């Protein structure tokens, strides 16, 4: 199936879909990279130094923290403000939730 451009030749629908995916940052590893950058900006340098994005599935971002106290604090008190801030960042508007768990130190493991 193709769709004609204004005053031009038809364009395959698959090419249009790939173009939209690329423009929205939804293809390949780009979403995870964009979300990681958005999280770091939303969290600020202090939190970003102690946590990092580890995964993305179905709009839910998994964040690894360096301590259970930080995971608890983020989940209990900072999830909503972080999400709101992330939604203002390029490439992260589709994020629907954050999940926090304890893992290796953010930048040491």
Secondary structure, DSSP 8 states (H G I E B T S, - for coil): -EEE-TTS-EEEHHHHHHHHHHHHT-STTHHHHHHHHHHHHHHHHHHHTTEEEEEEETTEEEEEES-HHHHHHIIIIIHHHHHHHHHTSTT-TT--EEEEEE-S-TTT-
